[in-house]
């Protein structure tokens, strides 16, 4: 198997009524689907140990030599799935708001029978393990439609006694760009990508390194070696904790064209880049927002999923691009068959694909 996709309803009553599917993609482009009880925004995770995913009734594991299904009731909305430093797997599930301001998250070990914890939090934007502790960043009081309206809060979800770190972004207008797992450098530098709106359709992305010990924040605009800031369409910035190389480079996929860049995390300077595809001529700024990319590193490749939504997206194939880590070239392209592509684009109601995808890390 090359990859798995998750398709589920987005609303609680529909999840309970219709359930969901996990779709297994073979290397020849064919696929097989497995019915599940359902999990809105389901996030499968494929580690070197095997594949993990969860519905609201069970936890699932599929390895090379073993399989396991474990009963484990939980909330119907998933936020993230992360691999811990000990190579176990943690699922984060959203229970919703208990009051007007307090959102509850379930922290559930998916690879063991460990204890489930419930923490109060705003809506989690990104998370990473710094040492043994789970840290997450949230936008407190922020409004994505109005830049500069709140705070970025960074907190330790493993120890609620630790002080919450806060960054006032009301004047700067920064917002968090990722809704996935990120990285923590040297067990103390929480890394995330933030951005500032240039206009309605374009943004300038920045690297934010936030020291959890000193509360020091280091911010670099992502830019070319001549100092010019990178400007991209306000559609996609995707990366994860596996996209950091040993020499301190972060690989990120950006923009409607699927621009893949390697960014020096100490300077914000782009060291390498490759364009996945050329966009159709005459595409409007609004049309560019229909494109979505997901970055999934493997042993040899940076695998990038490209999907286009909207009316025009019905005629645009969904593809997986495999960029070689050594060659920094597109070495392989896998086109999904038309029926699977329609499912992922939401043309089989009530099922929706919300970037719930994982790729075999051994390819």
N, C-alpha and C positions, 0 to 999 in steps of 0.2 A: 504494500500500500504506500502511496505517495503522500496523501493528505486526507484530512477529515474536515467536514463542514457541519455546522450546526444550524438547523432551521427550526424556528419555534414561533408561536404567537407572541405578541408583545403585551397582552393584557391578561390579568390573573384568571378571569373567568374562562377565557379562551384557552389558556394553558391547561386548566383542569378538564375542559371539555374535549379539546382536540389533541392534546399531547404534542410531542415534537418528533424530530428525526435527527439522527446523526448519520451523515452520508460519507461513505468510504470511497475515495478516488484511487483507481488503479493507474499504473504507469502508462497504460495504453489509452487513457481517457475515459474508460468505462467506469461505472460506479455501482455500489450497492447501498441501500438505505436500511437502517435499523430503527424501529419505532421505540420511543421512550415515553415516559410519563409526562415529559415536558419541563422546560426551564427557560424562562424569558431571558434573553441576552446571554445564553449559555456560552461558556468559554472553555473549550477543550484544551488540554495541555499535553504535549507529546515530549516526554523527556527520554533520556537514554535508557531508563528503566522500562518505559512503556507509555501507553496512552491512558490519560485520566480524563473523565468527564462525569457530570452529575446531573440528574433530574431532581425534581422536588421530593422524590420518594427514595432514590437509591444513589449510591456511589459506584462507579464502574472503573475497572482497570483491565487493560488488555496488554499483555506482555508477549514476548516471543514464545515462552514456554508455559505461561499460566494466564488464567483469566479469573476475575473476581467480581461479584456483585454483592454489595453490602447495603442492607436496609438502613436508611438514614434520612428521616424527615427534615425538611428545611424550608426556608422561604422560597418563593417562586421567581425571584429576580436575582440574577448573578451579576457581580461587579467585576471580579478578577479571579484568576487562578495563577498561583505563583509557586515556583520551586524554592524551597528553603535552602540555606547553606548546608544542612544535613541531608539534602537530596530527597527529603519528603515533599509532599505537595499540600499547599494550603488553598482552600477555596474561600472566597469572600462573597457573601450573599446579602442582599439588601432587603431588610424587613419593612422598610417604609418609615414614615414619621410617627413618633409616639406623641409629640406635641407639634406646635407650629414650627419649632426650631430644632428639635432633636430627632435626627435620623438614626435608626439602629442598624448595625451591621452584624451578621453572624460570621465568625471566623471558625471554619470547620476543617480539620485535617482530613484530606481525601485519601491519603495513602496509609492511614493507621486508624486505630480506634481511640485517638486522643480526645480530650475534652473539647466540646463546643463552647466558645465564648461569645457573649453579646456585648458590643461596645456602642456607645453613643457617639455619633459623628455627623458632620455634614456629608454631602454626597462626595464620595471619594473620587478624585480625578486620576491619581497615579500612586503606585506604591512600590516599595523595594525593601529588602532585608538589609539592614546595616548591622553587621555582626549577627547576633542571634535574634535581634528585635525587628519587628515589622514596623516600618515607618510609612506614612502616607501623607499626601498633600491634597488639600481641598480648597475650593473657592468659597470662602465664607461671605455671604451677602453679595456675592458677585453676580452680575447680570451679563450674560454673553452678548446680549444685543446692545449693551451700553458700556463701552470700555471705561475702565477707571471707576468702578462702583463698589469696590469692596476690598477684601484682604485675601492673601494666600496664607493658609495655616498649615504648618508642618507638625505632625505629632507622632508620638510613639504609641502604636496600638497594642504593643505587648506589655506596656507598663503605663497605665493611665495616671500614675502619680507624677510622671515627668512633665515638666512645663511645656505647654504648647508654644511653638515658635510662630511668630506672625509677621507678615510683610504687607505693609499698606501700599496697595496698588491703585488707589483712587486717582492719583495724579498721573502716574506713568501709563495706566491703561493696560497693563500686562494681564494676560489670561493664560491658563495652562493648555497646551496643545494636545497632550496625549491622554487617552482614557485606558491605558494599558499598563503593564508592569514596566518598571524602569530599573535603574541601577544605583548602587551605592558604592562609591569609590573609596578604597582603603578603610572600609567599615565606618566612615564618618561623613563622606561628602555625598549628600543626596543629590542626584542628577535628574533634571527634567528639562524639557523644551517649553519655553513660554513664547508668546508672540504679542505684537502690537499692531493694531489695525492701521494700514496705510490709507485705505478707503474701503468702500463697501465690498469689494471683491478681492483685495490684495492685502497681504500681511508681511511683516518682517519678523522672522523667527530669531530667537536668542537662546543661548545655552545658559541655564541657571544651575550653579553648584552651591548647595546650601549646607554649611557645616553644622551638624547636629550637636556638636560639643560646644562650639563658640558662638553660634547663631550668625556667623559671618556669611554673607551672600556675595558670590562672584558672578557677574553677568557679562556675557560677551555676545555682541550681535554676530550671527552667522554671516560670514562675508568672504569675498574672494581675496586673493593675496594682494590685490591692488587697493584694498580697503573698501571697495564697493559692497554695500549691504545686499544680502540676498533678498529678493522680493519674489513671492510666490502667490499663486491663487489660493484663496481661503477655502481650501477643500480638504487637503490631506497633509498631515505630518505624522508619520508612523515609525516607530522604533520599539525596541524592547531590551530587556536586561542581557540578552544574548548577543546584542549587536555591537559590543565593545571589543576591540582587538587588544592584544597584549601591549601594543605600542601606544595605547591611549587614544585611539580613534573611534568615534561613534559613527556608525552607518545609519543614515536616515533616508527614508523615501519621502519626497515632497512634490507638491505641485500637480496640476492636472495632467501633465505630460509624463509623470512618473520619474521625475529626476531623482536619481540615487546619488547621494553625496556622502563623503567621509569627512567628518569635521574633527579638527584637533580640539579636544576638550579643554586644553589649557589656554587656547587663544581664540577659538571660534572660527578659525580660518579653514576654508574648504581645501583639502589636499587632493581629493580625487572626485570625479563625477562621471556619471554615464546616464544617457537619456534612453528610456526604455522604448519609446515609440513616438512617432510624429502625430500630432493631433490633426483632425480634419481642418482644411483651410476655411476661414471665415467663421470659426467658432466664436461665439460671443463670450464675454466674461461670465455671464450667468450660466451658460451651457457648460463651462469648465467645472462648475461646482457639482456636476453630475458624476464626476469621476471619483472613485475611491480606490486607495491602494493600502495593502497590508504587508508589512515586512516580516519575514519569517526565516531567520538564519538557520542553516544546517552545517554539517561538518565541512562541506566543500563549497556551499553556495549561500548567497543571499537570495532567498526565494521571495518574489514579490507577486502578490495576487492583484490583478487589475480587473475592476468591475465598473460598468457604467450603468447608471440608473436613468430614469426618465423615458420619454417616448422614443427618443433616438437610441437609447440604450438597448431597446428590444432587438435592434439589428446589429448590435456590437458584441462580438464574442467575448466571453470571460476567459482570461488566460492566467497562467502561472509562468512568470519569467524567472529563469535561473541565472543569476549573475555570478560568475566564478570569483571566488575570493582572491585567487592568485592572478588571474588574467584581467579582472575587472571589466569583463565583456559578457554580453548576454550569450551564454553557451547553449541554452536549451529553452524552448518555449512549448508549453503544454496547453492546448486549447480544450476547454471543457465542452462536452457535447451540448447541443442546443437545449435539450430538455432539462438538464441539470442547471444550465445557465438561467433558464426561465425561473426555476425554483428559487435560485439564489437572489434573483432580482424582484422577488415578491409577487410573481405572477401566478402563484398557487395559494390563494388566500385560505386560511389566515396566517400562513407560514411566512416568516420573514428571516432574512439573513442579516445579523447584526455584527459582522466581522468576527463571528465565532469560527475560527479556522486554525488548524494546527498542521504542521508538515513534519514528516518523518525526519528526525535530526541526523540520521545515519546516511542519508543520501548525499 
